[in-house]
């Protein structure tokens, strides 16, 4: 069972940005469920991967992730 994880991600300004974040998470965990609310800078992920690993994947894509 996976637990929803919340991330505050800044720098997402368009649909391409959302897709880049989603692609980075899916590369780490292809089974992850990702919901993005760009207006709120919020990314919700259901995954078996640890929070730090998902945050690192988003950062590697060039977006800031608040702790």
N, C-alpha and C positions, 0 to 999 in steps of 0.2 A: 504494500500500500504506500502510496506517495502522499506527502503533505504539501499543500500549496506554499510556495516561497514567494515573498514580495521583494521587489527590487525597485529602487528609485534610480531611474536612468535619465541623465540629461544629455542633450545634444541631438535627440531624435526630432527632426523637423519636417519629415515627409514620409510617404509610404515606403520609399526606398530604404530609409533609415530603419523603419519597422521590420522590413524584410531582412535587412542585414543582421539585426539583433536576433530575429527568429532563426535565421540560418545558422548563426554562431551557436545558439543553444542546441539546435537540432543536430549539429555536427558533433556535439558532446554527447547528446542523448537523443537518438532518433525517435524514441517513444515519448519524449517530453510533450506536454500540453502547454502551449504558450498563449497568453492573452496579454495584449498590449493596449494601454490607454495613453496615447501620446499626449493628449491635453493635460493629463495629470502626471506625466513622466513616470508612469507606473507600469511595471512588467510583472505579471504573475506567472509562475512556472510550477507545474506539477512534474516532478522528476525524482528519480532515485539518486541523482548526483548531489554531492554536497553543495551547500550555498556558495562557499568560496570558489569552487570550480566553475559554477555557472557565472558568478560575478567576473571571474578572470576571463572567461570566454567572451563576455560582453565587452570588457575593457580592451581585449585584444582587437576587437572590431573597431575600436576608436571612440567608444562612448564612456562617459563618466558614470560610475556606479557609486551611490552614496552607501556608506557602511550601515 
